[in-house]
Amino acid sequence: MTRVSFASLPLLVVLLTGSPSVLATEGSVGRPITGQIVYSNAGIIPPEPGWVMSMTSIYYDGELSSKKAAPVRGEVGAGLKMKVSYTMTNITRIWDTGKGPWNFASAVGLPLQYTDAEADFTGPRGNSVGETDYATQFADALITPIAAGYHFSATDHIALSLPIYVPTGAYDKDRLANAGQNTYTFMPTMAYTHLLGNGGELSLLGAFEFYTKNDATDYQNGSIVRLDGLWTYGLGNGWAAGVVGGVIKQMTDDDGPTADQLNGFRGHSAGLGPYLGWSGKFADAQASVNARWVPEFDSVNRPEGDGISVNLTLAFF
């Protein structure tokens, strides 16, 4: 098989950026935000060794129905609303693996998050008591020990990885606004990219999420499966526009005293929206900038809202 040349490919951006760490499934969201996980050329690990540095900022504004009960900080709350601004700085090392169809990489992501959360709880006299909380904190780090990419041809590529969230972020079981989850999350991931002749692409990314138990609240999040897709059409001069969307589906019930009161609180959501990106040369680096807006719909036991993100990536080979 002929080795794929990096020069024949558009910029391979945002390798292994992971997903926003908002509130846990315990807070009815989970780590992923709908349609925000897939990235341009998600199935491609570059054949040339080097470094890829990226920064992704995601803003999410969503809420549950005021009448919908949800597990929050080990209690049953209602009227959950949240605004989250999440910025992930990600560093990826592309390893020198020589000629051949396989390439490998490792990555680490360090996130900073602003959270503004609001929920209602039942007071000691049975009345509804509203609480609000906000904070800017470091969120859980994202580590990808190894990712393996295979080039079927110059147009078709696949990547396999196991990103892991580690509980390094700020967490207090008595707070509404927590950037950390107090859980490990293991996310076996597979991505596929087909490069189109017009300078666009079709990329698909699927993953499972398995959470460890939150011992502080005796809450076990259910496992999640997610699928995101990105289609773009090349406009010339490095520009591309298209559509991005995703589906999140909880496969198993949550477990614990609070989850039992809510019949397992299994949820799902979907979202679809526009995407715009540019890639080209900047100084000595390959550069990429892109943005997306993904409105959610068909949300059950998850907040429904809008996710907006902007990404900047620089690749040094």
C-alpha positions as a Python dict, from the first residue, in 0.01 Angstrom:
ca = {
    (1, 'M'): (0, 0, 0),
    (2, 'T'): (127, 347, -88),
    (3, 'R'): (199, 572, 208),
    (4, 'V'): (-40, 866, 226),
    (5, 'S'): (134, 1202, 196),
    (6, 'F'): (30, 1477, 433),
    (7, 'A'): (70, 1725, 150),
    (8, 'S'): (-216, 1552, -32),
    (9, 'L'): (-458, 1602, 256),
    (10, 'P'): (-629, 1907, 404),
    (11, 'L'): (-526, 2006, 754),
    (12, 'L'): (-598, 1724, 997),
    (13, 'V'): (-741, 1925, 1280),
    (14, 'V'): (-844, 1892, 1641),
    (15, 'L'): (-711, 1544, 1694),
    (16, 'L'): (-861, 1386, 2005),
    (17, 'T'): (-1016, 1696, 2155),
    (18, 'G'): (-1270, 1501, 2358),
    (19, 'S'): (-1598, 1637, 2487),
    (20, 'P'): (-1713, 1911, 2720),
    (21, 'S'): (-1725, 1829, 3089),
    (22, 'V'): (-2047, 1996, 3195),
    (23, 'L'): (-2251, 1820, 3462),
    (24, 'A'): (-2254, 1443, 3502),
    (25, 'T'): (-2545, 1227, 3390),
    (26, 'E'): (-2620, 1277, 3757),
    (27, 'G'): (-2687, 1637, 3655),
    (28, 'S'): (-2876, 1501, 3351),
    (29, 'V'): (-2621, 1607, 3088),
    (30, 'G'): (-2321, 1376, 3082),
    (31, 'R'): (-1986, 1475, 2941),
    (32, 'P'): (-2087, 1502, 2575),
    (33, 'I'): (-2284, 1789, 2424),
    (34, 'T'): (-2487, 1698, 2117),
    (35, 'G'): (-2305, 1749, 1786),
    (36, 'Q'): (-1991, 1893, 1946),
    (37, 'I'): (-1772, 1581, 1944),
    (38, 'V'): (-1693, 1513, 1578),
    (39, 'Y'): (-1418, 1725, 1422),
    (40, 'S'): (-1280, 1779, 1074),
    (41, 'N'): (-1090, 1476, 940),
    (42, 'A'): (-1171, 1284, 1257),
    (43, 'G'): (-1063, 953, 1106),
    (44, 'I'): (-716, 1069, 1001),
    (45, 'I'): (-398, 1054, 1204),
    (46, 'P'): (-130, 1231, 1000),
    (47, 'P'): (152, 1019, 855),
    (48, 'E'): (420, 1278, 932),
    (49, 'P'): (549, 1300, 1293),
    (50, 'G'): (504, 1629, 1475),
    (51, 'W'): (289, 1827, 1717),
    (52, 'V'): (-71, 1944, 1689),
    (53, 'M'): (-192, 2216, 1924),
    (54, 'S'): (-555, 2321, 1942),
    (55, 'M'): (-793, 2531, 2147),
    (56, 'T'): (-1167, 2469, 2141),
    (57, 'S'): (-1423, 2691, 2314),
    (58, 'I'): (-1779, 2566, 2355),
    (59, 'Y'): (-2073, 2765, 2489),
    (60, 'Y'): (-2385, 2575, 2590),
    (61, 'D'): (-2717, 2712, 2715),
    (62, 'G'): (-2984, 2456, 2799),
    (63, 'E'): (-3258, 2364, 3044),
    (64, 'L'): (-3500, 2094, 3150),
    (65, 'S'): (-3871, 2153, 3178),
    (66, 'S'): (-3955, 2325, 3506),
    (67, 'K'): (-4180, 2030, 3592),
    (68, 'K'): (-3915, 1765, 3516),
    (69, 'A'): (-3735, 1612, 3815),
    (70, 'A'): (-3362, 1541, 3779),
    (71, 'P'): (-3079, 1402, 3995),
    (72, 'V'): (-2861, 1690, 4114),
    (73, 'R'): (-2581, 1665, 4374),
    (74, 'G'): (-2732, 1350, 4525),
    (75, 'E'): (-3084, 1494, 4551),
    (76, 'V'): (-3394, 1518, 4336),
    (77, 'G'): (-3420, 1867, 4190),
    (78, 'A'): (-3629, 2034, 3920),
    (79, 'G'): (-3616, 2332, 3687),
    (80, 'L'): (-3252, 2265, 3598),
    (81, 'K'): (-3094, 2540, 3388),
    (82, 'M'): (-2732, 2582, 3291),
    (83, 'K'): (-2495, 2803, 3097),
    (84, 'V'): (-2149, 2664, 3040),
    (85, 'S'): (-1840, 2810, 2874),
    (86, 'Y'): (-1579, 2539, 2827),
    (87, 'T'): (-1231, 2586, 2678),
    (88, 'M'): (-1006, 2289, 2609),
    (89, 'T'): (-635, 2333, 2528),
    (90, 'N'): (-516, 2014, 2363),
    (91, 'I'): (-165, 1895, 2273),
    (92, 'T'): (-121, 1595, 2046),
    (93, 'R'): (203, 1416, 1958),
    (94, 'I'): (211, 1234, 1623),
    (95, 'W'): (466, 956, 1660),
    (96, 'D'): (729, 869, 1398),
    (97, 'T'): (613, 526, 1280),
    (98, 'G'): (788, 516, 943),
    (99, 'K'): (629, 407, 620),
    (100, 'G'): (310, 206, 615),
    (101, 'P'): (-67, 245, 644),
    (102, 'W'): (-68, 272, 1027),
    (103, 'N'): (6, 588, 1227),
    (104, 'F'): (-11, 654, 1601),
    (105, 'A'): (-60, 950, 1832),
    (106, 'S'): (-104, 1044, 2199),
    (107, 'A'): (-278, 1348, 2346),
    (108, 'V'): (-359, 1540, 2661),
    (109, 'G'): (-627, 1805, 2707),
    (110, 'L'): (-645, 2062, 2987),
    (111, 'P'): (-987, 2233, 3020),
    (112, 'L'): (-1109, 2547, 3194),
    (113, 'Q'): (-1481, 2593, 3252),
    (114, 'Y'): (-1728, 2858, 3363),
    (115, 'T'): (-2054, 2712, 3494),
    (116, 'D'): (-2377, 2895, 3582),
    (117, 'A'): (-2637, 2650, 3718),
    (118, 'E'): (-2985, 2687, 3864),
    (119, 'A'): (-3225, 2430, 4014),
    (120, 'D'): (-3523, 2403, 4248),
    (121, 'F'): (-3528, 2178, 4555),
    (122, 'T'): (-3793, 2086, 4810),
    (123, 'G'): (-3742, 2281, 5132),
    (124, 'P'): (-3793, 2154, 5489),
    (125, 'R'): (-4157, 2266, 5484),
    (126, 'G'): (-4231, 2108, 5148),
    (127, 'N'): (-4197, 2437, 4964),
    (128, 'S'): (-3987, 2486, 4650),
    (129, 'V'): (-3653, 2658, 4711),
    (130, 'G'): (-3453, 2786, 4414),
    (131, 'E'): (-3074, 2778, 4421),
    (132, 'T'): (-2816, 2924, 4188),
    (133, 'D'): (-2442, 2878, 4170),
    (134, 'Y'): (-2162, 2984, 3938),
    (135, 'A'): (-1786, 2929, 3923),
    (136, 'T'): (-1481, 2932, 3695),
    (137, 'Q'): (-1276, 2619, 3758),
    (138, 'F'): (-1041, 2369, 3601),
    (139, 'A'): (-1235, 2072, 3466),
    (140, 'D'): (-1128, 1709, 3440),
    (141, 'A'): (-820, 1644, 3226),
    (142, 'L'): (-857, 1432, 2913),
    (143, 'I'): (-580, 1181, 2841),
    (144, 'T'): (-548, 967, 2529),
    (145, 'P'): (-255, 729, 2584),
    (146, 'I'): (-267, 598, 2227),
    (147, 'A'): (-467, 645, 1909),
    (148, 'A'): (-417, 430, 1601),
    (149, 'G'): (-500, 542, 1249),
    (150, 'Y'): (-521, 333, 932),
    (151, 'H'): (-516, 473, 578),
    (152, 'F'): (-719, 256, 339),
    (153, 'S'): (-643, 498, 55),
    (154, 'A'): (-581, 866, -5),
    (155, 'T'): (-952, 930, 52),
    (156, 'D'): (-1061, 677, 317),
    (157, 'H'): (-925, 665, 670),
    (158, 'I'): (-1014, 525, 1013),
    (159, 'A'): (-892, 604, 1365),
    (160, 'L'): (-931, 407, 1690),
    (161, 'S'): (-864, 555, 2034),
    (162, 'L'): (-941, 530, 2407),
    (163, 'P'): (-969, 880, 2558),
    (164, 'I'): (-1000, 883, 2938),
    (165, 'Y'): (-1131, 1161, 3159),
    (166, 'V'): (-954, 1164, 3496),
    (167, 'P'): (-1112, 1339, 3801),
    (168, 'T'): (-864, 1625, 3834),
    (169, 'G'): (-1122, 1906, 3812),
    (170, 'A'): (-1283, 2105, 4092),
    (171, 'Y'): (-1567, 1916, 4261),
    (172, 'D'): (-1779, 1978, 4572),
    (173, 'K'): (-2082, 1753, 4625),
    (174, 'D'): (-2274, 2041, 4789),
    (175, 'R'): (-2237, 2275, 4489),
    (176, 'L'): (-2448, 2307, 4174),
    (177, 'A'): (-2162, 2450, 3967),
    (178, 'N'): (-1895, 2183, 3935),
    (179, 'A'): (-1646, 2167, 3648),
    (180, 'G'): (-1522, 1828, 3767),
    (181, 'Q'): (-1726, 1507, 3765),
    (182, 'N'): (-1559, 1309, 4045),
    (183, 'T'): (-1557, 1008, 3812),
    (184, 'Y'): (-1329, 843, 3560),
    (185, 'T'): (-1483, 811, 3215),
    (186, 'F'): (-1354, 561, 2958),
    (187, 'M'): (-1452, 636, 2598),
    (188, 'P'): (-1358, 376, 2331),
    (189, 'T'): (-1390, 570, 2007),
    (190, 'M'): (-1389, 496, 1634),
    (191, 'A'): (-1388, 762, 1361),
    (192, 'Y'): (-1408, 740, 984),
    (193, 'T'): (-1329, 1007, 724),
    (194, 'H'): (-1394, 1007, 351),
    (195, 'L'): (-1235, 1298, 165),
    (196, 'L'): (-1445, 1437, -119),
    (197, 'G'): (-1304, 1558, -449),
    (198, 'N'): (-1447, 1908, -402),
    (199, 'G'): (-1231, 1977, -95),
    (200, 'G'): (-1501, 1870, 149),
    (201, 'E'): (-1539, 1557, 359),
    (202, 'L'): (-1770, 1315, 534),
    (203, 'S'): (-1659, 1228, 887),
    (204, 'L'): (-1838, 1002, 1136),
    (205, 'L'): (-1741, 950, 1499),
    (206, 'G'): (-1894, 695, 1735),
    (207, 'A'): (-1808, 628, 2098),
    (208, 'F'): (-1923, 459, 2415),
    (209, 'E'): (-1887, 626, 2756),
    (210, 'F'): (-1842, 420, 3072),
    (211, 'Y'): (-1843, 607, 3406),
    (212, 'T'): (-1707, 498, 3741),
    (213, 'K'): (-1923, 554, 4050),
    (214, 'N'): (-1938, 895, 4218),
    (215, 'D'): (-1870, 786, 4576),
    (216, 'A'): (-1948, 1134, 4713),
    (217, 'T'): (-2316, 1104, 4614),
    (218, 'D'): (-2348, 725, 4579),
    (219, 'Y'): (-2449, 774, 4214),
    (220, 'Q'): (-2355, 549, 3922),
    (221, 'N'): (-2406, 705, 3580),
    (222, 'G'): (-2540, 480, 3307),
    (223, 'S'): (-2334, 405, 2998),
    (224, 'I'): (-2381, 628, 2693),
    (225, 'V'): (-2341, 575, 2319),
    (226, 'R'): (-2301, 872, 2088),
    (227, 'L'): (-2272, 921, 1713),
    (228, 'D'): (-2175, 1247, 1544),
    (229, 'G'): (-2149, 1328, 1175),
    (230, 'L'): (-1993, 1611, 975),
    (231, 'W'): (-2041, 1677, 603),
    (232, 'T'): (-1872, 1969, 430),
    (233, 'Y'): (-1842, 2106, 77),
    (234, 'G'): (-1526, 2284, -36),
    (235, 'L'): (-1579, 2647, -136),
    (236, 'G'): (-1226, 2719, -255),
    (237, 'N'): (-931, 2904, -101),
    (238, 'G'): (-935, 2671, 199),
    (239, 'W'): (-1296, 2738, 295),
    (240, 'A'): (-1558, 2469, 354),
    (241, 'A'): (-1919, 2480, 476),
    (242, 'G'): (-2157, 2207, 574),
    (243, 'V'): (-2378, 2041, 831),
    (244, 'V'): (-2290, 1884, 1166),
    (245, 'G'): (-2511, 1686, 1400),
    (246, 'G'): (-2525, 1413, 1657),
    (247, 'V'): (-2728, 1172, 1865),
    (248, 'I'): (-2667, 1080, 2229),
    (249, 'K'): (-2838, 771, 2371),
    (250, 'Q'): (-2810, 637, 2725),
    (251, 'M'): (-2794, 257, 2708),
    (252, 'T'): (-2825, 161, 3076),
    (253, 'D'): (-3010, 313, 3371),
    (254, 'D'): (-2838, 527, 3631),
    (255, 'D'): (-2802, 350, 3964),
    (256, 'G'): (-2817, 463, 4327),
    (257, 'P'): (-3076, 589, 4578),
    (258, 'T'): (-3151, 909, 4385),
    (259, 'A'): (-3159, 735, 4047),
    (260, 'D'): (-3399, 474, 4185),
    (261, 'Q'): (-3646, 750, 4274),
    (262, 'L'): (-3640, 856, 3908),
    (263, 'N'): (-3672, 507, 3755),
    (264, 'G'): (-3313, 505, 3630),
    (265, 'F'): (-3335, 845, 3460),
    (266, 'R'): (-3231, 714, 3118),
    (267, 'G'): (-3208, 991, 2855),
    (268, 'H'): (-3130, 1082, 2496),
    (269, 'S'): (-3098, 1385, 2268),
    (270, 'A'): (-3030, 1488, 1908),
    (271, 'G'): (-2904, 1803, 1737),
    (272, 'L'): (-2827, 1943, 1391),
    (273, 'G'): (-2677, 2269, 1268),
    (274, 'P'): (-2440, 2456, 1033),
    (275, 'Y'): (-2058, 2436, 1015),
    (276, 'L'): (-1801, 2672, 860),
    (277, 'G'): (-1425, 2621, 845),
    (278, 'W'): (-1100, 2739, 687),
    (279, 'S'): (-761, 2569, 660),
    (280, 'G'): (-433, 2684, 514),
    (281, 'K'): (-79, 2791, 591),
    (282, 'F'): (4, 3028, 877),
    (283, 'A'): (375, 3112, 919),
    (284, 'D'): (548, 2772, 952),
    (285, 'A'): (238, 2584, 1061),
    (286, 'Q'): (-68, 2430, 903),
    (287, 'A'): (-362, 2622, 1047),
    (288, 'S'): (-735, 2569, 1080),
    (289, 'V'): (-1026, 2773, 1217),
    (290, 'N'): (-1384, 2650, 1229),
    (291, 'A'): (-1715, 2722, 1399),
    (292, 'R'): (-2048, 2545, 1448),
    (293, 'W'): (-2392, 2598, 1597),
    (294, 'V'): (-2594, 2292, 1699),
    (295, 'P'): (-2952, 2341, 1830),
    (296, 'E'): (-3081, 2036, 2017),
    (297, 'F'): (-3420, 1868, 1976),
    (298, 'D'): (-3594, 1550, 2091),
    (299, 'S'): (-3429, 1565, 2434),
    (300, 'V'): (-3555, 1330, 2707),
    (301, 'N'): (-3411, 1343, 3060),
    (302, 'R'): (-3146, 1582, 2932),
    (303, 'P'): (-3150, 1962, 2901),
    (304, 'E'): (-3242, 2097, 2559),
    (305, 'G'): (-3055, 2399, 2428),
    (306, 'D'): (-2792, 2532, 2189),
    (307, 'G'): (-2423, 2453, 2160),
    (308, 'I'): (-2186, 2695, 1985),
    (309, 'S'): (-1816, 2626, 1941),
    (310, 'V'): (-1505, 2776, 1782),
    (311, 'N'): (-1179, 2590, 1723),
    (312, 'L'): (-826, 2702, 1636),
    (313, 'T'): (-561, 2443, 1546),
    (314, 'L'): (-191, 2468, 1456),
    (315, 'A'): (3, 2167, 1328),
    (316, 'F'): (384, 2156, 1319),
    (317, 'F'): (545, 1884, 1104),
}
